[in-house]
Amino acid sequence: MNNASNEKIGNKQQTVAVIGAGIIGINCALELQSLGYQVTLVDKGDIGQGCSKGNAGHFATEQVFPLAESSLLWKMPKLLLDPLGPVSLSAKHFIKAIPWFMQFFNNMRPSLRDKNTVAIKALNKNAISHYTALLKEANIEHLITLQGSLLVFETTDRSKVDAMYQHYKNEGVAVKLLGRAETIKLEPSLNDNINYSLFFTDVAHTIDPLALSVALADFAKSKGMTFQQGEVSRIAQSDTGITVMTDKEVLAFNHCVVACGAWSKGLLKGLNYHLPIEAERGYSLSLPLPNNTNPTLSRPVASAERRFIITPMDNTLRLAGTVEYAGLNAPANYKRAEMLKDNAAFILKTLPEQETEQKSEQEAWMGCRPSLPDSLPVICQAPNHDKVFFALGHQHLGLTQGAVTGKLIGQLVSKQATEVDVSAFCISRFN
């Protein structure tokens, strides 16, 4: 428990609004409530209904490299022109996306890429241990599985696989290089066209990302957190505290945490902060397993060439991946979800048999990953607003970095030293 001076003004308990009920906001709310603050979690929708619902469920601590990689430059035109390829850019969104892509390309410079890798590694280092402790305390340990994950290769040359393996090892990632026989022994359901794999031994997955979000929110509620539905249009700071304006009412707090992912830009603009965030839309398709059927896999399996991942979940096999740049509000193109099943047929010997009545139960989903051009989140106290804090922009690693982000926000709000140097994550880098 933090010192009472950090939780109270006089004898009155301090209040905090956490805006955004995804996995990041939930973790922030839970940590702050545990520290003795009175927390109100605010969202226009229900708990965990954004990216926290349909993601791959992969605690991907092995993903320490920024997305801005120079090898993408020559691949990008081909990737972007294929509407059903692993990366797609909507023609309507093209002009709006140019400034973001210019910053993205700039972050391919080796000096920036190395710096950003160090920052991602710092967040990922203890990301899973924070979760395991939290889930044990909440008595929901069954929602996390520590079986590692596989990155499989069908056609990539052995020399390139070796180079990738060494690249991860050099960054301290726990990884093993496996041949075909070792890979199939580990996951017998994989197709025989898999030639090699990288086995990341220290990563984890959840059998249900939405259930995890709801369970952590319920745990926070059991500690006294309240949840309030409402669309926040503006926040303002005064000498007396924070005012949060929703479509239903005006609320007053001592502090505020903005954690609404790809929807954060407008709120930060209202505070005069520039946020170059892109809604990097990802898709998933959940295939129901026939009754009394064991999961096809024991751990997540990602395809290096096809750029998607298969995760065994509770009663389903979830196929997730692809990147689409089309803005926040464009209609979903669910063909991008359906194509994941075609790709999965190359990775698995057999897919779950789909009876007629089950086909309607396949759940296609789209969510907007909040991506910044340097692949780093914003985790900081607002430079010009000492009562406002930001926890947003975690791109593909929101689930992975949720618990550690909550811990850091708790430390920032309560004026403790942070366990990770957060200077790299300040909004000032864009302002």
C-alpha positions as CSV (number, residue, x, y, z in Angstrom):
1,M,0.0,0.0,0.0
2,N,1.3,3.4,-0.9
3,N,1.8,6.2,1.7
4,A,-1.5,7.8,2.8
5,S,-0.3,11.2,1.6
6,N,-0.5,9.9,-1.9
7,E,-4.0,8.6,-1.5
8,K,-5.6,11.4,0.4
9,I,-5.9,15.2,0.4
10,G,-6.4,15.9,4.1
11,N,-8.7,13.1,5.2
12,K,-10.4,12.7,1.9
13,Q,-9.7,9.8,-0.5
14,Q,-8.3,11.0,-3.8
15,T,-10.3,10.1,-6.9
16,V,-9.1,9.1,-10.3
17,A,-10.9,8.7,-13.6
18,V,-9.5,6.1,-16.0
19,I,-10.9,6.7,-19.5
20,G,-10.9,3.5,-21.5
21,A,-12.1,0.0,-20.4
22,G,-9.7,-2.0,-22.5
23,I,-7.0,-4.2,-21.0
24,I,-4.7,-1.2,-20.4
25,G,-7.3,0.9,-18.7
26,I,-8.5,-2.0,-16.6
27,N,-5.0,-2.7,-15.4
28,C,-4.4,1.0,-14.6
29,A,-7.7,1.1,-12.7
30,L,-7.0,-2.1,-10.7
31,E,-3.5,-0.9,-9.7
32,L,-4.7,2.6,-8.6
33,Q,-7.6,1.1,-6.7
34,S,-5.2,-1.3,-5.0
35,L,-3.0,1.7,-4.0
36,G,-6.0,3.3,-2.2
37,Y,-7.4,5.7,-4.8
38,Q,-11.1,5.8,-5.5
39,V,-11.2,4.9,-9.2
40,T,-14.0,5.3,-11.8
41,L,-13.4,3.5,-15.0
42,V,-15.2,5.2,-17.9
43,D,-15.9,3.9,-21.4
44,K,-18.6,4.5,-24.1
45,G,-19.0,0.7,-24.4
46,D,-18.8,-2.2,-22.1
47,I,-15.7,-3.8,-20.4
48,G,-13.1,-5.1,-22.9
49,Q,-15.1,-4.7,-26.0
50,G,-12.4,-3.1,-28.2
51,C,-9.1,-4.7,-29.1
52,S,-9.1,-6.5,-25.8
53,K,-11.9,-8.8,-27.0
54,G,-10.9,-10.4,-30.3
55,N,-7.1,-10.3,-30.2
56,A,-4.7,-13.3,-30.5
57,G,-4.5,-13.8,-26.8
58,H,-0.7,-13.9,-27.1
59,F,1.5,-12.4,-24.3
60,A,4.2,-11.7,-26.9
61,T,7.2,-10.7,-24.8
62,E,9.5,-12.0,-27.6
63,Q,8.3,-9.2,-29.9
64,V,11.1,-6.7,-28.8
65,F,11.7,-5.3,-32.3
66,P,9.9,-2.1,-33.5
67,L,7.6,-2.6,-36.5
68,A,9.6,0.0,-38.5
69,E,12.2,-2.2,-40.2
70,S,14.2,-1.2,-43.2
71,S,13.5,-4.6,-45.0
72,L,9.9,-3.5,-45.3
73,L,10.7,-0.7,-47.6
74,W,11.0,-2.8,-50.8
75,K,8.1,-5.1,-49.7
76,M,5.7,-2.3,-48.8
77,P,4.4,-1.4,-52.3
78,K,3.5,-5.0,-53.1
79,L,2.0,-5.5,-49.6
80,L,-0.1,-2.4,-49.7
81,L,-1.5,-3.0,-53.2
82,D,-2.9,-6.5,-52.3
83,P,-6.3,-5.8,-50.7
84,L,-6.3,-9.3,-49.1
85,G,-2.5,-9.3,-48.3
86,P,-1.1,-9.2,-44.8
87,V,-0.9,-5.4,-45.0
88,S,-3.4,-3.2,-46.7
89,L,-3.8,0.6,-47.1
90,S,-7.2,1.9,-48.0
91,A,-7.2,4.3,-51.0
92,K,-9.5,6.7,-49.2
93,H,-7.2,6.8,-46.2
94,F,-3.9,7.1,-48.2
95,I,-3.5,10.9,-48.0
96,K,-4.3,11.0,-44.3
97,A,-1.8,8.2,-43.5
98,I,1.2,9.8,-45.3
99,P,2.5,11.9,-42.3
100,W,2.3,8.8,-40.1
101,F,4.2,6.7,-42.6
102,M,6.9,9.4,-43.0
103,Q,7.5,9.2,-39.3
104,F,7.4,5.4,-39.4
105,F,10.0,5.3,-42.2
106,N,12.2,7.7,-40.2
107,N,12.1,5.3,-37.3
108,M,13.8,2.7,-39.5
109,R,17.1,4.5,-38.9
110,P,19.4,2.1,-37.0
111,S,20.0,4.6,-34.2
112,L,16.3,5.1,-33.5
113,R,15.5,1.4,-34.0
114,D,18.1,0.3,-31.5
115,K,16.9,2.9,-29.0
116,N,13.3,1.8,-29.4
117,T,14.2,-1.9,-29.1
118,V,15.8,-1.1,-25.7
119,A,12.6,0.6,-24.6
120,I,10.3,-2.3,-25.7
121,K,12.6,-4.8,-24.0
122,A,12.3,-2.9,-20.7
123,L,8.5,-3.1,-20.8
124,N,8.4,-6.8,-21.9
125,K,11.0,-8.0,-19.4
126,N,8.7,-8.5,-16.5
127,A,5.3,-8.2,-18.3
128,I,4.3,-11.9,-17.7
129,S,5.5,-12.1,-14.1
130,H,3.3,-9.0,-13.3
131,Y,0.3,-10.9,-14.8
132,T,1.0,-14.2,-13.1
133,A,1.1,-12.4,-9.7
134,L,-2.0,-10.4,-10.5
135,L,-4.0,-13.4,-11.7
136,K,-3.0,-15.5,-8.7
137,E,-4.2,-12.7,-6.4
138,A,-7.5,-12.6,-8.3
139,N,-7.8,-16.4,-8.3
140,I,-8.0,-16.5,-12.1
141,E,-4.7,-18.3,-12.9
142,H,-6.5,-20.6,-15.3
143,L,-6.8,-17.8,-17.8
144,I,-3.1,-17.8,-18.5
145,T,-1.0,-20.6,-20.0
146,L,2.8,-20.7,-19.9
147,Q,3.6,-23.0,-22.8
148,G,5.6,-20.6,-25.0
149,S,4.9,-20.1,-28.7
150,L,6.2,-21.1,-32.1
151,L,7.1,-19.1,-35.2
152,V,7.1,-21.5,-38.1
153,F,8.7,-21.3,-41.5
154,E,7.5,-23.0,-44.7
155,T,9.8,-21.6,-47.5
156,T,12.3,-19.3,-45.8
157,D,16.0,-20.3,-46.4
158,R,17.8,-21.9,-43.4
159,S,20.4,-19.1,-43.5
160,K,17.7,-16.5,-42.9
161,V,16.1,-18.6,-40.2
162,D,19.5,-18.9,-38.5
163,A,20.0,-15.1,-38.8
164,M,16.6,-14.4,-37.2
165,Y,17.3,-16.9,-34.4
166,Q,20.6,-15.2,-33.7
167,H,18.9,-11.8,-33.8
168,Y,16.5,-12.8,-31.0
169,K,19.2,-14.5,-29.0
170,N,21.4,-11.4,-29.2
171,E,18.5,-9.4,-27.6
172,G,18.2,-11.9,-24.7
173,V,15.0,-13.5,-25.9
174,A,14.7,-17.2,-24.7
175,V,14.4,-19.1,-28.0
176,K,15.2,-22.5,-29.5
177,L,15.7,-23.2,-33.2
178,L,13.9,-26.4,-34.2
179,G,13.9,-28.5,-37.3
180,R,10.9,-30.2,-38.9
181,A,10.9,-33.3,-36.7
182,E,11.3,-31.4,-33.5
183,T,8.6,-28.9,-34.5
184,I,6.1,-31.6,-35.4
185,K,6.9,-33.5,-32.2
186,L,6.0,-30.4,-30.2
187,E,2.9,-29.8,-32.2
188,P,1.7,-32.9,-34.1
189,S,-1.2,-31.1,-35.8
190,L,1.2,-28.9,-37.8
191,N,1.5,-29.6,-41.5
192,D,4.5,-31.5,-42.9
193,N,5.5,-28.5,-45.1
194,I,6.8,-26.7,-41.9
195,N,10.6,-26.9,-42.3
196,Y,11.8,-24.9,-39.2
197,S,10.5,-23.1,-36.2
198,L,11.6,-20.7,-33.5
199,F,10.3,-21.9,-30.1
200,F,9.9,-18.9,-27.7
201,T,9.9,-20.7,-24.4
202,D,9.1,-17.9,-22.0
203,V,5.9,-16.5,-23.5
204,A,2.3,-17.2,-22.7
205,H,-1.3,-17.1,-24.0
206,T,-4.8,-16.8,-22.6
207,I,-7.7,-19.0,-23.4
208,D,-10.1,-16.0,-23.5
209,P,-8.9,-12.4,-23.7
210,L,-12.3,-11.0,-23.1
211,A,-12.8,-13.2,-20.0
212,L,-9.4,-12.0,-18.7
213,S,-10.4,-8.4,-19.1
214,V,-13.8,-8.9,-17.4
215,A,-12.3,-10.9,-14.6
216,L,-9.7,-8.2,-13.8
217,A,-12.3,-5.5,-14.0
218,D,-14.5,-7.6,-11.6
219,F,-11.5,-7.9,-9.3
220,A,-11.0,-4.1,-9.3
221,K,-14.7,-3.7,-8.6
222,S,-14.4,-6.0,-5.6
223,K,-11.8,-3.5,-4.3
224,G,-14.2,-0.6,-4.7
225,M,-13.7,0.5,-8.3
226,T,-16.8,1.7,-10.1
227,F,-17.5,1.5,-13.8
228,Q,-19.5,4.1,-15.6
229,Q,-20.6,4.1,-19.3
230,G,-20.4,7.3,-21.1
231,E,-18.5,8.8,-24.1
232,V,-15.9,11.3,-23.0
233,S,-15.7,14.4,-25.2
234,R,-13.3,16.5,-23.3
235,I,-11.2,16.7,-20.2
236,A,-9.9,19.8,-18.5
237,Q,-7.6,20.6,-15.6
238,S,-8.0,23.4,-13.1
239,D,-6.5,24.3,-9.8
240,T,-9.1,22.2,-8.1
241,G,-8.7,19.1,-10.2
242,I,-10.0,17.4,-13.3
243,T,-13.3,17.8,-15.1
244,V,-14.4,15.0,-17.4
245,M,-17.2,15.8,-19.8
246,T,-19.3,12.9,-21.1
247,D,-22.4,12.7,-23.3
248,K,-24.4,12.2,-20.1
249,E,-22.9,14.4,-17.4
250,V,-19.9,16.3,-16.1
251,L,-17.7,14.5,-13.6
252,A,-15.0,15.8,-11.2
253,F,-11.9,14.0,-10.1
254,N,-8.5,14.7,-8.6
255,H,-6.6,12.9,-11.4
256,C,-7.3,11.4,-14.8
257,V,-5.7,8.6,-16.8
258,V,-6.3,8.6,-20.6
259,A,-6.2,5.0,-21.8
260,C,-8.6,4.8,-24.7
261,G,-6.1,3.6,-27.4
262,A,-6.8,4.6,-30.9
263,W,-9.6,6.9,-29.7
264,S,-7.2,9.0,-27.6
265,K,-6.2,11.5,-30.3
266,G,-9.2,13.9,-29.8
267,L,-8.9,14.0,-26.1
268,L,-5.2,14.8,-26.2
269,K,-5.8,17.4,-28.9
270,G,-8.2,19.1,-26.5
271,L,-5.2,19.4,-24.1
272,N,-3.0,20.7,-26.9
273,Y,-0.9,17.6,-27.3
274,H,-0.1,16.1,-30.7
275,L,-0.6,12.4,-31.0
276,P,0.4,10.8,-34.3
277,I,-1.6,7.6,-33.7
278,E,-2.9,5.3,-36.4
279,A,-5.8,2.9,-36.1
280,E,-3.9,-0.2,-37.3
281,R,-6.9,-2.5,-37.9
282,G,-6.4,-6.2,-37.2
283,Y,-8.8,-9.1,-37.8
284,S,-9.5,-12.4,-36.2
285,L,-11.6,-15.5,-37.0
286,S,-12.6,-17.8,-34.2
287,L,-13.4,-21.4,-35.3
288,P,-15.5,-23.4,-32.8
289,L,-14.1,-26.7,-31.9
290,P,-16.6,-29.7,-32.2
291,N,-18.0,-30.8,-28.8
292,N,-15.6,-32.7,-26.6
293,T,-12.7,-32.1,-28.9
294,N,-9.3,-31.2,-27.5
295,P,-7.6,-28.0,-28.8
296,T,-5.6,-28.6,-32.0
297,L,-2.6,-26.9,-30.6
298,S,-0.9,-26.5,-27.2
299,R,0.4,-23.0,-27.8
300,P,0.2,-20.1,-30.2
301,V,1.7,-20.8,-33.7
302,A,2.6,-17.8,-35.9
303,S,3.5,-18.1,-39.6
304,A,6.6,-16.2,-40.6
305,E,5.6,-16.1,-44.3
306,R,1.9,-15.6,-44.0
307,R,2.1,-13.1,-41.1
308,F,-0.7,-14.4,-38.9
309,I,-1.1,-16.4,-35.7
310,I,-3.2,-19.4,-34.5
311,T,-4.0,-19.6,-30.8
312,P,-5.8,-22.4,-29.0
313,M,-8.6,-20.9,-26.9
314,D,-11.5,-22.1,-24.8
315,N,-13.7,-24.1,-27.2
316,T,-12.3,-22.3,-30.2
317,L,-9.2,-21.9,-32.5
318,R,-8.5,-18.3,-33.0
319,L,-6.9,-17.1,-36.2
320,A,-5.6,-13.5,-36.0
321,G,-3.4,-11.1,-37.8
322,T,-3.2,-8.8,-40.8
323,V,-2.7,-5.1,-40.8
324,E,-5.2,-2.7,-42.4
325,Y,-4.8,1.1,-42.5
326,A,-8.3,2.5,-43.2
327,G,-8.9,4.8,-40.3
328,L,-11.1,4.4,-37.2
329,N,-14.6,4.5,-38.8
330,A,-14.4,2.7,-42.1
331,P,-16.6,-0.4,-42.4
332,A,-14.8,-3.7,-41.6
333,N,-13.7,-5.8,-44.6
334,Y,-14.4,-9.3,-43.2
335,K,-12.9,-11.0,-46.2
336,R,-9.6,-10.2,-44.4
337,A,-10.8,-12.4,-41.5
338,E,-12.0,-15.2,-43.8
339,M,-8.7,-15.3,-45.6
340,L,-7.0,-16.3,-42.4
341,K,-8.8,-19.7,-42.6
342,D,-7.2,-20.2,-46.1
343,N,-3.8,-19.5,-44.6
344,A,-4.4,-21.8,-41.7
345,A,-4.9,-24.7,-44.1
346,F,-1.3,-24.5,-45.0
347,I,-0.1,-24.5,-41.4
348,L,-2.4,-27.2,-39.9
349,K,-3.0,-30.7,-41.2
350,T,-6.7,-30.3,-40.6
351,L,-8.9,-27.5,-39.5
352,P,-11.9,-28.0,-37.1
353,E,-14.7,-29.6,-39.1
354,Q,-17.3,-27.1,-39.8
355,E,-20.8,-28.5,-39.8
356,T,-23.5,-26.3,-41.3
357,E,-24.9,-25.0,-38.0
358,Q,-21.3,-24.3,-36.8
359,K,-20.5,-22.1,-39.7
360,S,-22.8,-19.4,-38.4
361,E,-20.9,-19.6,-35.1
362,Q,-17.6,-18.6,-36.7
363,E,-16.9,-15.2,-35.2
364,A,-15.2,-12.7,-37.5
365,W,-13.9,-9.7,-35.7
366,M,-12.0,-6.4,-36.4
367,G,-10.3,-4.2,-33.8
368,C,-8.2,-1.0,-34.1
369,R,-4.7,-1.4,-32.7
370,P,-3.4,2.0,-31.4
371,S,-0.1,2.3,-33.2
372,L,2.5,5.0,-33.0
373,P,5.3,5.4,-35.6
374,D,8.1,4.4,-33.3
375,S,6.2,1.3,-31.9
376,L,6.5,2.6,-28.4
377,P,3.4,3.4,-26.2
378,V,2.8,6.7,-24.4
379,I,3.1,6.1,-20.6
380,C,3.7,9.4,-18.8
381,Q,2.5,12.3,-16.7
382,A,1.2,15.0,-19.1
383,P,4.1,17.5,-19.4
384,N,1.8,20.5,-19.0
385,H,-1.0,19.0,-16.8
386,D,0.3,17.5,-13.6
387,K,-3.0,15.8,-12.8
388,V,-3.4,14.0,-16.2
389,F,-1.6,10.8,-17.1
390,F,-1.4,8.9,-20.4
391,A,-1.4,5.1,-21.0
392,L,-2.0,4.4,-24.7
393,G,-0.6,3.5,-28.1
394,H,0.6,-0.1,-27.3
395,Q,0.2,-1.3,-30.9
396,H,0.3,-5.1,-31.1
397,L,1.4,-5.4,-27.4
398,G,-1.6,-4.0,-25.4
399,L,-2.4,-7.4,-23.9
400,T,1.3,-8.2,-23.3
401,Q,2.1,-4.9,-21.6
402,G,-1.2,-4.3,-19.7
403,A,-0.1,-5.3,-16.2
404,V,3.3,-3.6,-16.3
405,T,1.7,-0.4,-17.7
406,G,-0.8,-0.5,-14.8
407,K,2.0,-0.8,-12.4
408,L,3.9,2.1,-14.0
409,I,0.8,4.4,-14.0
410,G,0.2,3.6,-10.3
411,Q,3.8,4.6,-9.6
412,L,3.5,7.8,-11.6
413,V,0.2,8.9,-10.0
414,S,1.4,8.1,-6.5
415,K,4.8,9.9,-7.2
416,Q,6.9,6.8,-6.6
417,A,10.0,5.9,-8.5
418,T,9.0,3.8,-11.6
419,E,10.5,0.4,-11.9
420,V,11.2,1.1,-15.6
421,D,12.7,4.3,-17.0
422,V,9.6,5.8,-18.7
423,S,11.4,8.7,-20.3
424,A,11.3,7.0,-23.7
425,F,7.5,6.8,-23.5
426,C,6.7,10.5,-22.8
427,I,4.3,12.3,-25.1
428,S,7.0,15.1,-25.4
429,R,8.7,13.0,-28.1
430,F,5.9,14.1,-30.5
431,N,5.5,17.6,-29.2
